[in-house]
Protein backbone atom coordinates (compact mmCIF):
# COMPACT_ATOMS: atom_id res chain seq x y z
CA UNK A 1 0.00 0.00 0.00
CA UNK A 2 2.77 2.43 0.87
CA UNK A 3 5.36 3.67 -1.58
CA UNK A 4 8.35 5.74 -0.52
CA UNK A 5 9.50 7.87 -3.41
CA UNK A 6 13.26 7.83 -3.71
CA UNK A 7 13.45 11.48 -4.67
CA UNK A 8 16.11 12.06 -2.07
CA UNK A 9 19.40 10.87 -3.55
CA UNK A 10 19.53 12.05 -7.15
CA UNK A 11 20.88 15.56 -6.60
CA UNK A 12 24.30 16.84 -5.56
CA UNK A 13 23.39 17.10 -1.85
CA UNK A 14 21.27 13.89 -1.82
CA UNK A 15 18.14 15.67 -0.64
CA UNK A 16 14.78 16.27 -2.30
CA UNK A 17 15.35 20.04 -2.37
CA UNK A 18 18.06 19.71 -5.01
CA UNK A 19 15.70 19.58 -7.99
CA UNK A 20 13.91 22.86 -7.22
CA UNK A 21 17.13 24.54 -6.11
CA UNK A 22 19.08 23.55 -9.23
CA UNK A 23 16.32 25.12 -11.31
CA UNK A 24 16.35 28.27 -9.18
CA UNK A 25 20.13 28.73 -9.27
CA UNK A 26 20.31 28.33 -13.03
CA UNK A 27 17.33 30.54 -13.82
CA UNK A 28 18.82 33.25 -11.59
CA UNK A 29 22.14 33.10 -13.44
CA UNK A 30 20.48 33.05 -16.88
CA UNK A 31 18.39 36.13 -16.19
CA UNK A 32 21.18 38.04 -14.43
CA UNK A 33 23.63 37.56 -17.29
CA UNK A 34 20.95 38.53 -19.79
CA UNK A 35 20.08 41.68 -17.81
CA UNK A 36 23.71 42.43 -16.84
CA UNK A 37 22.83 42.50 -13.15
CA UNK A 38 24.11 40.94 -9.93
CA UNK A 39 22.21 39.35 -7.07
CA UNK A 40 22.80 38.69 -3.37
CA UNK A 41 20.95 35.59 -2.24
CA UNK A 42 20.00 35.34 1.41
CA UNK A 43 18.62 32.25 3.07
CA UNK A 44 17.98 30.58 6.42
CA UNK A 45 18.26 26.83 6.71
CA UNK A 46 17.30 24.16 9.19
CA UNK A 47 19.39 21.65 7.26
CA UNK A 48 19.06 20.74 3.59
CA UNK A 49 17.97 24.04 2.02
CA UNK A 50 21.34 25.69 2.67
CA UNK A 51 23.51 23.01 1.11
CA UNK A 52 21.15 22.64 -1.86
CA UNK A 53 21.24 26.41 -2.47
CA UNK A 54 25.02 26.52 -2.18
CA UNK A 55 25.49 23.67 -4.64
CA UNK A 56 23.07 25.31 -7.06
CA UNK A 57 24.75 28.73 -6.92
CA UNK A 58 28.43 28.11 -6.26
CA UNK A 59 30.93 29.64 -8.71
CA UNK A 60 28.23 31.68 -10.41
CA UNK A 61 29.75 35.07 -11.22
CA UNK A 62 26.56 37.11 -10.91
CA UNK A 63 25.53 35.73 -7.51
CA UNK A 64 26.75 35.92 -3.92
CA UNK A 65 25.13 33.55 -1.42
CA UNK A 66 24.67 34.12 2.32
CA UNK A 67 23.25 31.17 4.24
CA UNK A 68 22.39 31.40 7.95
CA UNK A 69 21.99 28.18 9.95
CA UNK A 70 21.38 27.64 13.68
CA UNK A 71 24.66 26.79 15.41
CA UNK A 72 24.82 23.15 16.59
CA UNK A 73 21.24 22.49 15.38
CA UNK A 74 21.93 20.85 12.03
CA UNK A 75 23.65 17.50 11.54
CA UNK A 76 27.41 17.40 10.94
CA UNK A 77 26.97 16.24 7.35
CA UNK A 78 24.42 18.97 6.63
CA UNK A 79 26.76 21.60 8.09
CA UNK A 80 29.83 20.33 6.26
CA UNK A 81 27.97 20.21 2.94
CA UNK A 82 27.62 23.98 3.34
CA UNK A 83 30.87 24.98 4.97
CA UNK A 84 33.37 22.97 2.91
CA UNK A 85 32.37 24.37 -0.47
CA UNK A 86 35.41 26.21 -1.86
CA UNK A 87 33.83 29.06 -3.78
CA UNK A 88 34.42 32.76 -3.28
CA UNK A 89 30.74 33.60 -3.71
CA UNK A 90 29.59 31.38 -0.80
CA UNK A 91 29.30 32.76 2.74
CA UNK A 92 28.17 30.66 5.72
CA UNK A 93 26.89 32.14 8.96
CA UNK A 94 26.23 30.07 12.09
CA UNK A 95 23.76 31.96 14.25
CA UNK A 96 23.71 31.38 17.97
CA UNK A 97 19.99 30.59 18.10
CA UNK A 98 17.23 28.46 16.59
CA UNK A 99 16.09 28.13 12.99
CA UNK A 100 13.22 30.49 13.79
CA UNK A 101 15.79 33.09 14.85
CA UNK A 102 17.61 32.58 11.53
CA UNK A 103 14.38 32.92 9.58
CA UNK A 104 13.37 36.03 11.51
CA UNK A 105 16.77 37.56 10.74
CA UNK A 106 16.28 36.94 7.02
CA UNK A 107 12.80 38.46 7.13
CA UNK A 108 14.14 41.54 8.98
CA UNK A 109 16.83 42.03 6.35
CA UNK A 110 14.28 41.81 3.57
CA UNK A 111 12.05 44.27 5.44
CA UNK A 112 14.87 46.84 5.24
CA UNK A 113 13.78 48.18 1.87
CA UNK A 114 16.78 50.48 1.32
CA UNK A 115 19.25 47.69 2.09
CA UNK A 116 17.27 45.14 0.06
CA UNK A 117 17.01 47.31 -3.04
CA UNK A 118 20.57 48.64 -2.94
CA UNK A 119 22.07 45.14 -2.82
CA UNK A 120 19.40 43.40 -4.89
CA UNK A 121 18.53 40.76 -2.29
CA UNK A 122 16.63 37.61 -3.19
CA UNK A 123 15.56 34.52 -1.26
CA UNK A 124 16.19 30.82 -1.79
CA UNK A 125 14.10 29.57 1.10
CA UNK A 126 10.66 28.29 0.24
CA UNK A 127 9.53 31.87 0.89
CA UNK A 128 10.63 32.17 -2.76
CA UNK A 129 7.56 31.15 -4.74
CA UNK A 130 9.63 29.41 -7.42
CA UNK A 131 10.61 26.77 -4.86
CA UNK A 132 7.00 25.76 -4.18
CA UNK A 133 6.13 25.99 -7.85
CA UNK A 134 8.95 23.67 -8.88
CA UNK A 135 8.34 21.18 -6.07
CA UNK A 136 4.74 20.76 -7.22
CA UNK A 137 6.25 18.78 -10.13
CA UNK A 138 6.92 15.89 -7.71
CA UNK A 139 3.21 15.37 -7.25
CA UNK A 140 2.38 15.40 -10.97
CA UNK A 141 5.30 13.07 -11.77
CA UNK A 142 4.25 10.64 -9.05
CA UNK A 143 0.62 10.64 -10.13
CA UNK A 144 1.54 9.96 -13.76
CA UNK A 145 3.77 7.06 -12.67
CA UNK A 146 1.46 5.44 -10.14
CA UNK A 147 -2.20 6.38 -10.52
CA UNK A 148 -4.59 4.03 -12.28
CA UNK A 149 -7.31 5.74 -14.38
CA UNK A 150 -9.00 8.31 -12.13
CA UNK A 151 -7.63 6.91 -8.88
CA UNK A 152 -6.83 9.52 -6.25
CA UNK A 153 -3.57 9.36 -4.33
CA UNK A 154 -2.76 10.65 -0.88
CA UNK A 155 0.68 11.95 0.04
CA UNK A 156 2.35 11.81 3.43
CA UNK A 157 4.77 14.71 3.79
CA UNK A 158 7.35 15.30 6.53
CA UNK A 159 6.76 18.97 7.14
CA UNK A 160 8.57 21.73 8.97
CA UNK A 161 8.17 24.96 7.02
CA UNK A 162 5.16 23.64 5.02
CA UNK A 163 6.84 24.34 1.66
CA UNK A 164 6.55 20.85 0.17
CA UNK A 165 3.06 20.46 1.59
CA UNK A 166 2.01 23.75 0.03
CA UNK A 167 3.44 22.50 -3.27
CA UNK A 168 1.03 19.57 -2.92
CA UNK A 169 -1.87 21.91 -2.18
CA UNK A 170 -0.88 23.92 -5.27
CA UNK A 171 -0.91 20.77 -7.40
CA UNK A 172 -4.38 19.97 -6.11
CA UNK A 173 -5.58 23.50 -6.86
CA UNK A 174 -4.22 23.08 -10.40
CA UNK A 175 -6.47 20.06 -10.87
CA UNK A 176 -4.37 17.06 -9.83
CA UNK A 177 -6.73 14.52 -8.18
CA UNK A 178 -5.09 14.34 -4.76
CA UNK A 179 -7.33 12.80 -2.12
CA UNK A 180 -5.51 14.18 0.92
CA UNK A 181 -2.22 15.38 2.32
CA UNK A 182 -0.95 13.80 5.53
CA UNK A 183 1.16 16.34 7.39
CA UNK A 184 3.80 14.63 9.50
CA UNK A 185 5.65 16.49 12.25
CA UNK A 186 8.13 15.71 15.00
CA UNK A 187 7.68 17.06 18.54
CA UNK A 188 7.61 20.57 17.08
CA UNK A 189 3.97 20.22 16.20
CA UNK A 190 2.80 23.71 15.23
CA UNK A 191 1.27 22.26 12.04
CA UNK A 192 -0.31 19.27 13.77
CA UNK A 193 -1.95 21.65 16.24
CA UNK A 194 -3.15 23.89 13.42
CA UNK A 195 -4.92 21.05 11.66
CA UNK A 196 -6.16 19.39 14.86
CA UNK A 197 -7.44 22.52 16.58
CA UNK A 198 -8.04 24.90 13.64
CA UNK A 199 -5.63 27.27 15.36
CA UNK A 200 -2.20 28.43 14.19
CA UNK A 201 0.04 29.56 17.03
CA UNK A 202 3.74 29.73 17.75
CA UNK A 203 5.27 27.36 20.29
CA UNK A 204 8.72 26.73 21.75
CA UNK A 205 11.25 24.85 19.59
CA UNK A 206 12.56 21.52 20.87
CA UNK A 207 15.71 19.98 19.39
CA UNK A 208 14.97 16.54 17.91
CA UNK A 209 16.45 13.75 15.81
CA UNK A 210 14.73 15.31 12.78
CA UNK A 211 16.41 18.74 12.90
CA UNK A 212 15.10 20.07 9.58
CA UNK A 213 11.63 20.06 11.15
CA UNK A 214 12.62 21.86 14.36
CA UNK A 215 10.49 24.89 13.52
CA UNK A 216 7.80 26.76 15.46
CA UNK A 217 6.58 29.12 12.72
CA UNK A 218 5.94 27.50 9.32
CA UNK A 219 6.27 30.45 6.96
CA UNK A 220 4.52 28.74 4.03
CA UNK A 221 1.45 28.13 6.16
CA UNK A 222 0.80 31.84 5.61
CA UNK A 223 0.29 31.02 1.93
CA UNK A 224 -2.36 28.46 2.78
CA UNK A 225 -4.03 30.96 5.11
CA UNK A 226 -4.12 33.44 2.23
CA UNK A 227 -6.07 30.92 0.16
CA UNK A 228 -8.34 30.10 3.09
CA UNK A 229 -9.06 33.81 3.54
CA UNK A 230 -10.33 33.82 -0.06
CA UNK A 231 -7.07 35.35 -1.33
CA UNK A 232 -7.84 38.52 0.60
CA UNK A 233 -4.40 39.96 1.34
CA UNK A 234 -5.73 42.82 3.48
CA UNK A 235 -7.61 40.43 5.74
CA UNK A 236 -4.60 38.15 6.13
CA UNK A 237 -2.21 41.07 6.68
CA UNK A 238 -4.42 42.24 9.54
CA UNK A 239 -4.15 38.81 11.18
CA UNK A 240 -0.40 38.53 10.59
CA UNK A 241 0.32 41.91 12.15
CA UNK A 242 -0.62 40.56 15.57
CA UNK A 243 1.02 37.15 15.06
CA UNK A 244 2.68 35.42 16.90
CA UNK A 245 1.43 37.33 19.94
CA UNK A 246 -2.09 36.31 18.95
CA UNK A 247 -3.00 32.99 17.34
CA UNK A 248 -4.80 32.79 13.99
CA UNK A 249 -8.00 30.81 13.57
CA UNK A 250 -8.78 28.94 10.37
CA UNK A 251 -11.96 30.57 9.00
CA UNK A 252 -15.04 28.70 10.15
CA UNK A 253 -16.41 28.29 6.63
CA UNK A 254 -13.15 26.58 5.55
CA UNK A 255 -12.72 24.21 8.49
CA UNK A 256 -14.60 21.35 6.83
CA UNK A 257 -12.49 21.67 3.66
CA UNK A 258 -9.29 21.69 5.72
CA UNK A 259 -10.38 18.72 7.86
CA UNK A 260 -11.26 16.64 4.80
CA UNK A 261 -8.07 17.37 2.85
CA UNK A 262 -5.39 17.75 5.54
CA UNK A 263 -4.69 15.06 8.12
CA UNK A 264 -1.82 15.32 10.58
CA UNK A 265 0.23 13.28 13.00
CA UNK A 266 3.15 14.05 15.28
CA UNK A 267 5.74 11.68 16.68
CA UNK A 268 8.54 12.01 19.19
CA UNK A 269 12.12 10.80 18.88
CA UNK A 270 11.37 7.34 20.21
CA UNK A 271 8.61 6.86 17.63
CA UNK A 272 10.99 8.04 14.91
CA UNK A 273 13.61 5.51 15.99
CA UNK A 274 11.00 2.77 16.21
CA UNK A 275 9.72 3.51 12.69
CA UNK A 276 13.25 3.46 11.26
CA UNK A 277 13.85 0.13 13.00
CA UNK A 278 10.52 -1.40 11.95
CA UNK A 279 10.82 -0.40 8.31
CA UNK A 280 14.37 -1.71 8.08
CA UNK A 281 13.43 -5.03 9.70
CA UNK A 282 10.33 -5.44 7.52
CA UNK A 283 11.61 -4.49 4.07
CA UNK A 284 15.32 -3.68 4.42
CA UNK A 285 14.79 -0.01 3.55
CA UNK A 286 16.64 2.59 5.62
CA UNK A 287 14.65 5.74 6.36
CA UNK A 288 16.14 9.03 7.42
CA UNK A 289 14.44 10.43 10.57
CA UNK A 290 12.35 12.95 8.62
CA UNK A 291 10.97 10.43 6.15
CA UNK A 292 10.27 8.19 9.16
CA UNK A 293 7.71 10.72 10.40
CA UNK A 294 5.95 10.51 7.04
CA UNK A 295 5.81 6.72 7.13
CA UNK A 296 4.58 6.86 10.72
CA UNK A 297 1.82 9.29 9.80
CA UNK A 298 0.71 7.07 6.93
CA UNK A 299 0.59 4.00 9.18
CA UNK A 300 -1.37 5.81 11.87
CA UNK A 301 -3.85 7.78 9.75
CA UNK A 302 -4.64 6.25 6.41
CA UNK A 303 -7.04 3.35 5.75
CA UNK A 304 -5.16 0.22 4.73
CA UNK A 305 -6.85 -0.06 1.35
CA UNK A 306 -6.03 3.48 0.24
CA UNK A 307 -2.77 4.16 -1.68
CA UNK A 308 -0.40 6.57 0.06
CA UNK A 309 2.86 7.96 -1.28
CA UNK A 310 5.38 8.89 1.41
CA UNK A 311 7.61 11.70 0.22
CA UNK A 312 11.28 10.96 0.95
CA UNK A 313 13.47 13.81 2.12
CA UNK A 314 17.18 12.99 2.33
CA UNK A 315 19.75 10.21 2.37
CA UNK A 316 20.02 8.60 5.84
CA UNK A 317 23.81 9.12 5.91
CA UNK A 318 23.09 12.75 6.76
CA UNK A 319 21.67 11.62 10.10
CA UNK A 320 24.06 8.89 11.17
CA UNK A 321 23.51 9.45 14.90
CA UNK A 322 19.81 8.63 14.60
CA UNK A 323 20.47 5.66 12.31
CA UNK A 324 23.05 4.19 14.71
CA UNK A 325 20.58 4.47 17.57
CA UNK A 326 17.76 2.89 15.59
CA UNK A 327 19.69 0.08 13.90
CA UNK A 328 23.14 -0.33 15.53
CA UNK A 329 24.09 -3.18 13.24
CA UNK A 330 23.45 -1.18 10.05
CA UNK A 331 26.59 -0.37 8.05
CA UNK A 332 26.06 2.30 5.43
CA UNK A 333 28.36 2.87 2.49
CA UNK A 334 29.25 6.55 2.53
CA UNK A 335 28.42 8.14 -0.85
CA UNK A 336 31.48 9.62 -2.55
CA UNK A 337 29.99 13.11 -2.57
CA UNK A 338 29.57 12.94 1.22
CA UNK A 339 32.91 11.32 1.99
CA UNK A 340 34.76 14.30 0.60
CA UNK A 341 33.01 16.82 2.83
CA UNK A 342 34.05 14.95 5.98
CA UNK A 343 37.73 15.50 5.21
CA UNK A 344 37.81 19.12 4.12
CA UNK A 345 38.40 22.33 6.04
CA UNK A 346 35.31 24.32 6.98
CA UNK A 347 34.76 28.01 6.27
CA UNK A 348 32.19 29.53 8.59
CA UNK A 349 31.47 32.75 10.51
CA UNK A 350 29.87 32.34 13.94
CA UNK A 351 27.74 35.33 14.90
CA UNK A 352 25.30 36.18 17.71
CA UNK A 353 21.63 36.83 17.15
CA UNK A 354 22.33 40.47 16.41
CA UNK A 355 20.85 42.24 13.39
CA UNK A 356 23.62 44.83 13.02
CA UNK A 357 26.41 42.23 13.08
CA UNK A 358 24.68 40.04 10.50
CA UNK A 359 24.00 43.05 8.28
CA UNK A 360 27.59 44.32 8.55
CA UNK A 361 28.98 40.90 7.62
CA UNK A 362 26.81 40.84 4.50
CA UNK A 363 27.76 44.42 3.61
CA UNK A 364 31.46 43.55 3.61
CA UNK A 365 31.01 40.79 1.03
CA UNK A 366 27.91 41.66 -0.98
CA UNK A 367 28.12 42.25 -4.72
C-alpha positions as CSV (number, residue, x, y, z in Angstrom):
1,X,0.0,0.0,0.0
2,X,2.8,2.4,0.9
3,X,5.4,3.7,-1.6
4,X,8.3,5.7,-0.5
5,X,9.5,7.9,-3.4
6,X,13.3,7.8,-3.7
7,X,13.4,11.5,-4.7
8,X,16.1,12.1,-2.1
9,X,19.4,10.9,-3.5
10,X,19.5,12.0,-7.1
11,X,20.9,15.6,-6.6
12,X,24.3,16.8,-5.6
13,X,23.4,17.1,-1.9
14,X,21.3,13.9,-1.8
15,X,18.1,15.7,-0.6
16,X,14.8,16.3,-2.3
17,X,15.4,20.0,-2.4
18,X,18.1,19.7,-5.0
19,X,15.7,19.6,-8.0
20,X,13.9,22.9,-7.2
21,X,17.1,24.5,-6.1
22,X,19.1,23.6,-9.2
23,X,16.3,25.1,-11.3
24,X,16.4,28.3,-9.2
25,X,20.1,28.7,-9.3
26,X,20.3,28.3,-13.0
27,X,17.3,30.5,-13.8
28,X,18.8,33.2,-11.6
29,X,22.1,33.1,-13.4
30,X,20.5,33.0,-16.9
31,X,18.4,36.1,-16.2
32,X,21.2,38.0,-14.4
33,X,23.6,37.6,-17.3
34,X,20.9,38.5,-19.8
35,X,20.1,41.7,-17.8
36,X,23.7,42.4,-16.8
37,X,22.8,42.5,-13.1
38,X,24.1,40.9,-9.9
39,X,22.2,39.3,-7.1
40,X,22.8,38.7,-3.4
41,X,21.0,35.6,-2.2
42,X,20.0,35.3,1.4
43,X,18.6,32.2,3.1
44,X,18.0,30.6,6.4
45,X,18.3,26.8,6.7
46,X,17.3,24.2,9.2
47,X,19.4,21.6,7.3
48,X,19.1,20.7,3.6
49,X,18.0,24.0,2.0
50,X,21.3,25.7,2.7
51,X,23.5,23.0,1.1
52,X,21.1,22.6,-1.9
53,X,21.2,26.4,-2.5
54,X,25.0,26.5,-2.2
55,X,25.5,23.7,-4.6
56,X,23.1,25.3,-7.1
57,X,24.8,28.7,-6.9
58,X,28.4,28.1,-6.3
59,X,30.9,29.6,-8.7
60,X,28.2,31.7,-10.4
61,X,29.8,35.1,-11.2
62,X,26.6,37.1,-10.9
63,X,25.5,35.7,-7.5
64,X,26.7,35.9,-3.9
65,X,25.1,33.6,-1.4
66,X,24.7,34.1,2.3
67,X,23.3,31.2,4.2
68,X,22.4,31.4,7.9
69,X,22.0,28.2,9.9
70,X,21.4,27.6,13.7
71,X,24.7,26.8,15.4
72,X,24.8,23.1,16.6
73,X,21.2,22.5,15.4
74,X,21.9,20.9,12.0
75,X,23.6,17.5,11.5
76,X,27.4,17.4,10.9
77,X,27.0,16.2,7.4
78,X,24.4,19.0,6.6
79,X,26.8,21.6,8.1
80,X,29.8,20.3,6.3
81,X,28.0,20.2,2.9
82,X,27.6,24.0,3.3
83,X,30.9,25.0,5.0
84,X,33.4,23.0,2.9
85,X,32.4,24.4,-0.5
86,X,35.4,26.2,-1.9
87,X,33.8,29.1,-3.8
88,X,34.4,32.8,-3.3
89,X,30.7,33.6,-3.7
90,X,29.6,31.4,-0.8
91,X,29.3,32.8,2.7
92,X,28.2,30.7,5.7
93,X,26.9,32.1,9.0
94,X,26.2,30.1,12.1
95,X,23.8,32.0,14.2
96,X,23.7,31.4,18.0
97,X,20.0,30.6,18.1
98,X,17.2,28.5,16.6
99,X,16.1,28.1,13.0
100,X,13.2,30.5,13.8
101,X,15.8,33.1,14.8
102,X,17.6,32.6,11.5
103,X,14.4,32.9,9.6
104,X,13.4,36.0,11.5
105,X,16.8,37.6,10.7
106,X,16.3,36.9,7.0
107,X,12.8,38.5,7.1
108,X,14.1,41.5,9.0
109,X,16.8,42.0,6.3
110,X,14.3,41.8,3.6
111,X,12.1,44.3,5.4
112,X,14.9,46.8,5.2
113,X,13.8,48.2,1.9
114,X,16.8,50.5,1.3
115,X,19.3,47.7,2.1
116,X,17.3,45.1,0.1
117,X,17.0,47.3,-3.0
118,X,20.6,48.6,-2.9
119,X,22.1,45.1,-2.8
120,X,19.4,43.4,-4.9
121,X,18.5,40.8,-2.3
122,X,16.6,37.6,-3.2
123,X,15.6,34.5,-1.3
124,X,16.2,30.8,-1.8
125,X,14.1,29.6,1.1
126,X,10.7,28.3,0.2
127,X,9.5,31.9,0.9
128,X,10.6,32.2,-2.8
129,X,7.6,31.1,-4.7
130,X,9.6,29.4,-7.4
131,X,10.6,26.8,-4.9
132,X,7.0,25.8,-4.2
133,X,6.1,26.0,-7.9
134,X,9.0,23.7,-8.9
135,X,8.3,21.2,-6.1
136,X,4.7,20.8,-7.2
137,X,6.2,18.8,-10.1
138,X,6.9,15.9,-7.7
139,X,3.2,15.4,-7.3
140,X,2.4,15.4,-11.0
141,X,5.3,13.1,-11.8
142,X,4.3,10.6,-9.1
143,X,0.6,10.6,-10.1
144,X,1.5,10.0,-13.8
145,X,3.8,7.1,-12.7
146,X,1.5,5.4,-10.1
147,X,-2.2,6.4,-10.5
148,X,-4.6,4.0,-12.3
149,X,-7.3,5.7,-14.4
150,X,-9.0,8.3,-12.1
151,X,-7.6,6.9,-8.9
152,X,-6.8,9.5,-6.2
153,X,-3.6,9.4,-4.3
154,X,-2.8,10.7,-0.9
155,X,0.7,12.0,0.0
156,X,2.3,11.8,3.4
157,X,4.8,14.7,3.8
158,X,7.4,15.3,6.5
159,X,6.8,19.0,7.1
160,X,8.6,21.7,9.0
161,X,8.2,25.0,7.0
162,X,5.2,23.6,5.0
163,X,6.8,24.3,1.7
164,X,6.5,20.9,0.2
165,X,3.1,20.5,1.6
166,X,2.0,23.7,0.0
167,X,3.4,22.5,-3.3
168,X,1.0,19.6,-2.9
169,X,-1.9,21.9,-2.2
170,X,-0.9,23.9,-5.3
171,X,-0.9,20.8,-7.4
172,X,-4.4,20.0,-6.1
173,X,-5.6,23.5,-6.9
174,X,-4.2,23.1,-10.4
175,X,-6.5,20.1,-10.9
176,X,-4.4,17.1,-9.8
177,X,-6.7,14.5,-8.2
178,X,-5.1,14.3,-4.8
179,X,-7.3,12.8,-2.1
180,X,-5.5,14.2,0.9
181,X,-2.2,15.4,2.3
182,X,-0.9,13.8,5.5
183,X,1.2,16.3,7.4
184,X,3.8,14.6,9.5
185,X,5.7,16.5,12.3
186,X,8.1,15.7,15.0
187,X,7.7,17.1,18.5
188,X,7.6,20.6,17.1
189,X,4.0,20.2,16.2
190,X,2.8,23.7,15.2
191,X,1.3,22.3,12.0
192,X,-0.3,19.3,13.8
193,X,-2.0,21.6,16.2
194,X,-3.1,23.9,13.4
195,X,-4.9,21.0,11.7
196,X,-6.2,19.4,14.9
197,X,-7.4,22.5,16.6
198,X,-8.0,24.9,13.6
199,X,-5.6,27.3,15.4
200,X,-2.2,28.4,14.2
201,X,0.0,29.6,17.0
202,X,3.7,29.7,17.8
203,X,5.3,27.4,20.3
204,X,8.7,26.7,21.7
205,X,11.2,24.9,19.6
206,X,12.6,21.5,20.9
207,X,15.7,20.0,19.4
208,X,15.0,16.5,17.9
209,X,16.4,13.8,15.8
210,X,14.7,15.3,12.8
211,X,16.4,18.7,12.9
212,X,15.1,20.1,9.6
213,X,11.6,20.1,11.2
214,X,12.6,21.9,14.4
215,X,10.5,24.9,13.5
216,X,7.8,26.8,15.5
217,X,6.6,29.1,12.7
218,X,5.9,27.5,9.3
219,X,6.3,30.4,7.0
220,X,4.5,28.7,4.0
221,X,1.4,28.1,6.2
222,X,0.8,31.8,5.6
223,X,0.3,31.0,1.9
224,X,-2.4,28.5,2.8
225,X,-4.0,31.0,5.1
226,X,-4.1,33.4,2.2
227,X,-6.1,30.9,0.2
228,X,-8.3,30.1,3.1
229,X,-9.1,33.8,3.5
230,X,-10.3,33.8,-0.1
231,X,-7.1,35.3,-1.3
232,X,-7.8,38.5,0.6
233,X,-4.4,40.0,1.3
234,X,-5.7,42.8,3.5
235,X,-7.6,40.4,5.7
236,X,-4.6,38.2,6.1
237,X,-2.2,41.1,6.7
238,X,-4.4,42.2,9.5
239,X,-4.1,38.8,11.2
240,X,-0.4,38.5,10.6
241,X,0.3,41.9,12.2
242,X,-0.6,40.6,15.6
243,X,1.0,37.1,15.1
244,X,2.7,35.4,16.9
245,X,1.4,37.3,19.9
246,X,-2.1,36.3,19.0
247,X,-3.0,33.0,17.3
248,X,-4.8,32.8,14.0
249,X,-8.0,30.8,13.6
250,X,-8.8,28.9,10.4
251,X,-12.0,30.6,9.0
252,X,-15.0,28.7,10.1
253,X,-16.4,28.3,6.6
254,X,-13.1,26.6,5.5
255,X,-12.7,24.2,8.5
256,X,-14.6,21.4,6.8
257,X,-12.5,21.7,3.7
258,X,-9.3,21.7,5.7
259,X,-10.4,18.7,7.9
260,X,-11.3,16.6,4.8
261,X,-8.1,17.4,2.9
262,X,-5.4,17.7,5.5
263,X,-4.7,15.1,8.1
264,X,-1.8,15.3,10.6
265,X,0.2,13.3,13.0
266,X,3.2,14.1,15.3
267,X,5.7,11.7,16.7
268,X,8.5,12.0,19.2
269,X,12.1,10.8,18.9
270,X,11.4,7.3,20.2
271,X,8.6,6.9,17.6
272,X,11.0,8.0,14.9
273,X,13.6,5.5,16.0
274,X,11.0,2.8,16.2
275,X,9.7,3.5,12.7
276,X,13.3,3.5,11.3
277,X,13.9,0.1,13.0
278,X,10.5,-1.4,12.0
279,X,10.8,-0.4,8.3
280,X,14.4,-1.7,8.1
281,X,13.4,-5.0,9.7
282,X,10.3,-5.4,7.5
283,X,11.6,-4.5,4.1
284,X,15.3,-3.7,4.4
285,X,14.8,0.0,3.6
286,X,16.6,2.6,5.6
287,X,14.6,5.7,6.4
288,X,16.1,9.0,7.4
289,X,14.4,10.4,10.6
290,X,12.4,13.0,8.6
291,X,11.0,10.4,6.1
292,X,10.3,8.2,9.2
293,X,7.7,10.7,10.4
294,X,5.9,10.5,7.0
295,X,5.8,6.7,7.1
296,X,4.6,6.9,10.7
297,X,1.8,9.3,9.8
298,X,0.7,7.1,6.9
299,X,0.6,4.0,9.2
300,X,-1.4,5.8,11.9
301,X,-3.8,7.8,9.8
302,X,-4.6,6.2,6.4
303,X,-7.0,3.3,5.8
304,X,-5.2,0.2,4.7
305,X,-6.8,-0.1,1.3
306,X,-6.0,3.5,0.2
307,X,-2.8,4.2,-1.7
308,X,-0.4,6.6,0.1
309,X,2.9,8.0,-1.3
310,X,5.4,8.9,1.4
311,X,7.6,11.7,0.2
312,X,11.3,11.0,1.0
313,X,13.5,13.8,2.1
314,X,17.2,13.0,2.3
315,X,19.8,10.2,2.4
316,X,20.0,8.6,5.8
317,X,23.8,9.1,5.9
318,X,23.1,12.8,6.8
319,X,21.7,11.6,10.1
320,X,24.1,8.9,11.2
321,X,23.5,9.5,14.9
322,X,19.8,8.6,14.6
323,X,20.5,5.7,12.3
324,X,23.1,4.2,14.7
325,X,20.6,4.5,17.6
326,X,17.8,2.9,15.6
327,X,19.7,0.1,13.9
328,X,23.1,-0.3,15.5
329,X,24.1,-3.2,13.2
330,X,23.5,-1.2,10.0
331,X,26.6,-0.4,8.0
332,X,26.1,2.3,5.4
333,X,28.4,2.9,2.5
334,X,29.3,6.5,2.5
335,X,28.4,8.1,-0.8
336,X,31.5,9.6,-2.6
337,X,30.0,13.1,-2.6
338,X,29.6,12.9,1.2
339,X,32.9,11.3,2.0
340,X,34.8,14.3,0.6
341,X,33.0,16.8,2.8
342,X,34.0,14.9,6.0
343,X,37.7,15.5,5.2
344,X,37.8,19.1,4.1
345,X,38.4,22.3,6.0
346,X,35.3,24.3,7.0
347,X,34.8,28.0,6.3
348,X,32.2,29.5,8.6
349,X,31.5,32.7,10.5
350,X,29.9,32.3,13.9
351,X,27.7,35.3,14.9
352,X,25.3,36.2,17.7
353,X,21.6,36.8,17.1
354,X,22.3,40.5,16.4
355,X,20.9,42.2,13.4
356,X,23.6,44.8,13.0
357,X,26.4,42.2,13.1
358,X,24.7,40.0,10.5
359,X,24.0,43.0,8.3
360,X,27.6,44.3,8.5
361,X,29.0,40.9,7.6
362,X,26.8,40.8,4.5
363,X,27.8,44.4,3.6
364,X,31.5,43.6,3.6
365,X,31.0,40.8,1.0
366,X,27.9,41.7,-1.0
367,X,28.1,42.3,-4.7
